[in-house]
């Protein structure tokens, strides 16, 4: 029996984007929600390689430099700690590459970024039935059961957004600036 080749971890390159998009769709299939995944190569390319990107990524590559796993992440900020952290949006390793250490190395890379930059947290969400819970516990991650996630989307998101538009129109004030596509606030 041969030992599996340990993958190499590196930042996502433009030529990796189609493979990462394919793996995102594989992840959606695994999480039993393929109809909810609409990510395109153009969207991910724009998000990762914009002038001032808000999304970052790393890939685990095999000995032929072919992506076999990925981590997509962005910065968050703790007002209590006063420093940034990393929110891991998605981590996925293709079934054939599981057991090679790719997932652990992707997480170790993000942990290293946190430590080097003085970030205090590496956080992520996991679907409750995912068998990776045991792996996460083995590396010292703990479930944050006291925090409950909330989400606004669809009609509820649009409805709340319309209240902001109406309020700014009524007051006659120029709406506040939020960075968008590299604009300065």
N, C-alpha and C positions, 0 to 999 in steps of 0.2 A: 504494500500500500504506500503510495507516495504522499508526501505532505503537500497540502495546498499551497500555492504561491501566495505570499502575503501581498495584498494590494498596496499601491502607492497612493498617497493622498495629495491632491494639488487643487488649486483654484480652478473653477470652471473656465474653459476657454470657449470662444464663439463656436468652434467646430464641435464642441461637446453638447451644445444645446439640443439638437434633435434627439440624441440619446437620453438626455435628462427629461425632456418632454415625454418621450416614450415610457420612461420609468415612472413618471408622475401618473400617467394613465394606468400603468401596471399597479401602482399603489392604490389608485381609486378602485380598480377591479378587486384587489385584495380586500379593501375596506368595504366591499359590497355597495359601492356607489359610483359605478362607471358613468352613469348618466349625468352626474353632477360635475364631472371634470370636463372643462372646456378649454384648458390651457393650450395655446398654440406656440409654435416655434418663434413666430414674430413677437408675441407677447413676452415670452421669457427672455428673448434677446434684448428687447427694449428695457425690461426691468433690470437685467443684470449689467448691461453695457451702456446705459444712458450716461449723459454728462455727469450727473450726480446721482448714482444709483442708490436706491433704498433697499435693494435686495442683493444678497451675496450668496455665493455657492462654492462648494467644494465637491470634487468627485473622487471616488475610489476607482483606480484604473488597474487593469491586469498587466501582465508582462508585455502585452502588445499595445499598451496605452489606450485600451478600449474601456470606457466607463462601465463599471459593474455595480456602482452604488453612488448615491449623492446625498448631500445635505444642503438644503436651502434655508437661509437664515436672514434675520434683520436685527437691527439694534432696537432695544427698548431702553427705558430710563426709569430708575427708581428714585422717586422724589424723597423717599426716606433715607436712602443710602447716598443720594446725591451723585450717582454715577450710572453710566450705561451698563447694560447687560446684553446678552444675546438671547433672542427668541428663535429657537429652531422650529421652522415652519413644517418642514418635512425631512425625514430621514428614510432612505430606502436602500436595500441591497437586494439585487436580483437573486432568486433562489439558488442558482448554480454557484454563486459566490458567498453564500451564507456559510458560516463556520470558518472563514478565512481570516477573520479579525477585521473585516472592512468596516462594520458598524462601530466597533470599539475605536478604531483608528479615526473615523470621521468625528466621533464625539470627542476623542482626545485632542484632535486638531482644534475644535471649537473651544475646548477647555483651555488649551494653550493660548489661544487668542485672548480669551478672558483674562488669564493670569498676566500675560505680557502687557495688556492695555490697562490693567487695573480695574477691570469689570468685576462685579461681585456675584453675578448670577449667569447661569446657563439654564434656560427653561424651555420646556416643550409641553405639548398636550399629547395624550395617547388615547386612542379609542379603548374603552374599558375591557374589551374581550381580547386585546392583542396579547399573544403569548410572550412578547418582548418584556413584559412587566418584570419577570424574573431576572432577565439580563440587566435591566435598569437598576433594580435593587442590588444586584451583585457589584455594580460599580459605585454604589453609594448614593444613588438618586433616591429621593423620597417623594412619595405621592403627596400632593398638596390638597388634601381632602377638605380643608377648611375654606378654600377659595372655590367659588362656583362660577364657571364661565357664563357669560351672557353674549348674545349676538343679535345685532339688528341687520336685517337684509330685506330685499324685495320691497313689498308695499310698505312695510313698517319703516324701513330706512328712508324711502322716498317721502313718506308722510312726515316724519320728523324733520327731514331736510327742508321741506316746504315751509315749516314754521320759522326756520332761520331766515329764509329768503323773504318771507312776509314781514318779519320783524325788522330786517335791515331796510326794506323798502319803506315801511311806515316811519321809521325814525329819520330817514333822509341822510343818515350817515353812510359814508363809504364803508363797505364791509371790510373786516380785518383781513390781512394777508396771511396766507398759509403757503409755505414752500410747495411748489408744484413744478415738476419737470425741470428742476435745477434752478428755479427762481429763488432769489433771496427774500426772506420774510421782511 
